[in-house]
Amino acid sequence: MSLTPELVAELEILALFNLDSSQEGLKIHQTAAPKAIAAAQRLFDKELITQPDGGYLTSLGRDAAQNVQTVLTILSVQEAA
C-alpha cells in the first residue's frame, strides 16, 4: 500500500481532531481546499466521521485518529545525536 495524495489528505484531516474532547468536532468549510473537502467526504463514506463536511469522530474514526496522531508523534521525535 502506498501513500496516495488522497490518503495523505484523509490522514491530515484525522490529525486535526482534538482527542482530548469527544464534544469537539471539525467543520470543513466550502471555502476550504478542494482536497480537504473531498477527504472529509471520503472519511464520511468510510464511516469515520459523522458528517460529510466534518462533524465528530465515530468510534472507528476515533481509533483511526488516535493511531494517526500516535504515528505522527513517533515520527516527529528527533533522535538524540
TORPA-4810 file (N, C-alpha, C, O; in nm, 3 decimals):
<nodes>
NODE_1_0.085_-0.118_0.000_0.000_0.000_0.000_0.090_0.124_0.000_0.183_0.135_0.080_M
NODE_2_0.060_0.215_-0.090_0.137_0.338_-0.096_0.053_0.454_-0.045_-0.069_0.447_-0.040_S
NODE_3_0.121_0.559_-0.008_0.053_0.678_0.042_0.017_0.767_-0.077_0.100_0.843_-0.127_L
NODE_4_-0.106_0.756_-0.121_-0.155_0.839_-0.231_-0.187_0.979_-0.178_-0.202_0.996_-0.057_T
NODE_5_-0.196_1.077_-0.265_-0.234_1.211_-0.220_-0.371_1.212_-0.150_-0.392_1.289_-0.056_P
NODE_6_-0.462_1.128_-0.195_-0.594_1.120_-0.132_-0.585_1.066_0.010_-0.649_1.117_0.101_E
NODE_7_-0.504_0.961_0.028_-0.486_0.903_0.161_-0.418_1.001_0.254_-0.456_1.013_0.371_L
NODE_8_-0.318_1.071_0.206_-0.249_1.172_0.288_-0.347_1.280_0.331_-0.344_1.325_0.446_V
NODE_9_-0.435_1.322_0.240_-0.534_1.425_0.275_-0.628_1.375_0.385_-0.665_1.451_0.473_A
NODE_10_-0.666_1.248_0.380_-0.752_1.191_0.484_-0.678_1.185_0.617_-0.735_1.215_0.721_E
NODE_11_-0.552_1.145_0.613_-0.472_1.140_0.735_-0.457_1.279_0.796_-0.461_1.295_0.918_L
NODE_12_-0.440_1.379_0.711_-0.428_1.517_0.760_-0.556_1.562_0.831_-0.548_1.630_0.933_E
NODE_13_-0.671_1.524_0.778_-0.798_1.559_0.844_-0.807_1.488_0.979_-0.842_1.551_1.079_I
NODE_14_-0.776_1.360_0.983_-0.782_1.286_1.109_-0.686_1.343_1.213_-0.714_1.340_1.333_L
NODE_15_-0.573_1.395_1.168_-0.475_1.453_1.260_-0.525_1.583_1.323_-0.472_1.625_1.425_A
NODE_16_-0.626_1.646_1.264_-0.677_1.774_1.316_-0.770_1.757_1.436_-0.792_1.852_1.511_L
NODE_17_-0.825_1.638_1.455_-0.922_1.620_1.563_-0.854_1.626_1.699_-0.745_1.572_1.719_F
NODE_18_-0.920_1.693_1.793_-0.875_1.701_1.931_-0.925_1.577_2.004_-1.045_1.562_2.027_N
NODE_19_-0.835_1.488_2.038_-0.873_1.363_2.102_-0.898_1.378_2.251_-0.942_1.283_2.317_L
NODE_20_-0.872_1.497_2.306_-0.895_1.521_2.448_-1.043_1.546_2.477_-1.085_1.542_2.592_D
NODE_21_-1.122_1.571_2.373_-1.264_1.601_2.392_-1.347_1.534_2.283_-1.325_1.558_2.165_S
NODE_22_-1.441_1.451_2.324_-1.531_1.389_2.226_-1.641_1.486_2.184_-1.717_1.456_2.092_S
NODE_23_-1.649_1.600_2.250_-1.751_1.700_2.220_-1.702_1.806_2.121_-1.776_1.897_2.085_Q
NODE_24_-1.577_1.793_2.076_-1.520_1.890_1.983_-1.504_1.824_1.847_-1.432_1.725_1.832_E
NODE_25_-1.571_1.880_1.747_-1.562_1.826_1.613_-1.489_1.921_1.520_-1.424_2.016_1.564_G
NODE_26_-1.502_1.894_1.391_-1.441_1.978_1.288_-1.548_2.021_1.188_-1.647_1.951_1.168_L
NODE_27_-1.528_2.134_1.128_-1.612_2.182_1.020_-1.521_2.217_0.903_-1.436_2.305_0.914_K
NODE_28_-1.540_2.147_0.792_-1.465_2.176_0.671_-1.554_2.269_0.588_-1.655_2.225_0.532_I
NODE_29_-1.518_2.394_0.581_-1.600_2.494_0.513_-1.592_2.479_0.361_-1.497_2.422_0.308_H
NODE_30_-1.692_2.531_0.293_-1.697_2.524_0.147_-1.582_2.598_0.082_-1.549_2.574_-0.034_Q
NODE_31_-1.520_2.687_0.157_-1.407_2.764_0.104_-1.273_2.694_0.130_-1.167_2.746_0.093_T
NODE_32_-1.277_2.578_0.195_-1.154_2.503_0.222_-1.096_2.450_0.090_-1.162_2.453_-0.014_A
NODE_33_-0.975_2.404_0.097_-0.911_2.346_-0.022_-0.995_2.228_-0.072_-1.045_2.149_0.009_A
NODE_34_-1.011_2.216_-0.202_-1.090_2.105_-0.257_-1.045_1.968_-0.209_-1.127_1.878_-0.190_P
NODE_35_-0.913_1.951_-0.189_-0.864_1.820_-0.142_-0.913_1.791_0.000_-0.938_1.675_0.034_K
NODE_36_-0.926_1.894_0.084_-0.977_1.875_0.220_-1.125_1.841_0.218_-1.171_1.755_0.293_A
NODE_37_-1.200_1.909_0.133_-1.343_1.882_0.121_-1.366_1.738_0.074_-1.450_1.667_0.129_I
NODE_38_-1.290_1.697_-0.027_-1.303_1.561_-0.080_-1.259_1.458_0.024_-1.321_1.351_0.035_A
NODE_39_-1.154_1.488_0.099_-1.106_1.396_0.202_-1.211_1.376_0.311_-1.234_1.264_0.356_A
NODE_40_-1.276_1.484_0.352_-1.381_1.473_0.453_-1.496_1.388_0.402_-1.551_1.306_0.476_A
NODE_41_-1.533_1.405_0.278_-1.641_1.324_0.220_-1.602_1.176_0.220_-1.685_1.090_0.252_Q
NODE_42_-1.478_1.145_0.185_-1.433_1.005_0.185_-1.433_0.948_0.327_-1.470_0.832_0.347_R
NODE_43_-1.390_1.027_0.425_-1.392_0.980_0.564_-1.535_0.954_0.609_-1.561_0.858_0.682_L
NODE_44_-1.628_1.038_0.568_-1.769_1.017_0.598_-1.818_0.889_0.532_-1.888_0.809_0.595_F
NODE_45_-1.783_0.869_0.406_-1.824_0.748_0.333_-1.769_0.622_0.399_-1.831_0.516_0.392_D
NODE_46_-1.654_0.634_0.461_-1.591_0.521_0.531_-1.641_0.507_0.675_-1.596_0.420_0.749_K
NODE_47_-1.734_0.595_0.713_-1.795_0.596_0.846_-1.695_0.625_0.957_-1.704_0.569_1.067_E
NODE_48_-1.600_0.714_0.928_-1.503_0.755_1.029_-1.543_0.887_1.093_-1.502_0.916_1.206_L
NODE_49_-1.623_0.968_1.022_-1.676_1.093_1.077_-1.826_1.097_1.054_-1.879_1.025_0.969_I
NODE_50_-1.894_1.182_1.130_-2.041_1.179_1.131_-2.108_1.266_1.024_-2.227_1.250_0.998_T
NODE_51_-2.033_1.357_0.962_-2.091_1.446_0.861_-1.997_1.452_0.740_-1.876_1.438_0.755_Q
NODE_52_-2.052_1.473_0.621_-1.965_1.481_0.503_-1.873_1.602_0.503_-1.777_1.607_0.426_P
NODE_53_-1.900_1.700_0.590_-1.813_1.817_0.599_-1.743_1.825_0.735_-1.704_1.933_0.780_D
NODE_54_-1.727_1.711_0.798_-1.657_1.707_0.927_-1.740_1.641_1.033_-1.761_1.519_1.032_G
NODE_55_-1.788_1.721_1.127_-1.866_1.666_1.236_-1.776_1.607_1.344_-1.671_1.663_1.377_G
NODE_56_-1.819_1.495_1.396_-1.747_1.429_1.505_-1.691_1.297_1.457_-1.733_1.243_1.355_Y
NODE_57_-1.596_1.246_1.532_-1.542_1.113_1.502_-1.641_1.006_1.545_-1.703_1.017_1.650_L
NODE_58_-1.655_0.903_1.464_-1.728_0.784_1.506_-1.633_0.703_1.594_-1.517_0.741_1.612_T
NODE_59_-1.679_0.594_1.648_-1.593_0.508_1.730_-1.473_0.460_1.647_-1.360_0.464_1.694_S
NODE_60_-1.499_0.414_1.527_-1.392_0.369_1.439_-1.302_0.486_1.401_-1.180_0.471_1.393_L
NODE_61_-1.361_0.602_1.377_-1.284_0.721_1.344_-1.193_0.763_1.457_-1.080_0.808_1.433_G
NODE_62_-1.241_0.750_1.579_-1.158_0.785_1.695_-1.036_0.693_1.701_-0.925_0.738_1.728_R
NODE_63_-1.058_0.564_1.678_-0.945_0.471_1.676_-0.845_0.509_1.567_-0.724_0.508_1.589_D
NODE_64_-0.896_0.542_1.448_-0.809_0.581_1.337_-0.732_0.708_1.370_-0.611_0.716_1.348_A
NODE_65_-0.801_0.808_1.424_-0.736_0.935_1.458_-0.630_0.915_1.565_-0.523_0.977_1.559_A
NODE_66_-0.657_0.831_1.664_-0.558_0.804_1.768_-0.433_0.742_1.706_-0.321_0.780_1.741_Q
NODE_67_-0.452_0.647_1.617_-0.338_0.582_1.553_-0.259_0.678_1.466_-0.136_0.678_1.468_N
NODE_68_-0.329_0.761_1.390_-0.261_0.861_1.306_-0.179_0.955_1.393_-0.063_0.982_1.364_V
NODE_69_-0.240_1.005_1.497_-0.172_1.101_1.583_-0.055_1.037_1.657_0.046_1.103_1.682_Q
NODE_70_-0.068_0.910_1.693_0.043_0.838_1.757_0.160_0.824_1.661_0.275_0.849_1.698_T
NODE_71_0.132_0.785_1.537_0.238_0.771_1.437_0.307_0.905_1.414_0.430_0.911_1.406_V
NODE_72_0.229_1.011_1.402_0.289_1.143_1.382_0.378_1.184_1.499_0.484_1.243_1.480_L
NODE_73_0.335_1.151_1.620_0.416_1.181_1.738_0.546_1.103_1.736_0.653_1.158_1.763_T
NODE_74_0.538_0.974_1.704_0.657_0.891_1.700_0.755_0.939_1.594_0.875_0.947_1.618_I
NODE_75_0.702_0.973_1.478_0.789_1.015_1.367_0.845_1.156_1.388_0.945_1.193_1.326_L
NODE_76_0.782_1.233_1.474_0.827_1.370_1.499_0.938_1.377_1.602_1.007_1.478_1.612_S
NODE_77_0.956_1.270_1.678_1.060_1.267_1.781_1.196_1.259_1.712_1.221_1.170_1.631_V
NODE_78_1.283_1.352_1.746_1.416_1.355_1.686_1.511_1.268_1.769_1.509_1.270_1.892_Q
NODE_79_1.592_1.193_1.699_1.690_1.109_1.767_1.797_1.197_1.835_1.837_1.300_1.783_E
NODE_80_1.839_1.151_1.950_1.948_1.221_2.020_2.077_1.202_1.943_2.107_1.091_1.899_A
NODE_81_2.153_1.309_1.926_2.277_1.299_1.847_2.388_1.236_1.925_2.498_1.220_1.873_A
</nodes>
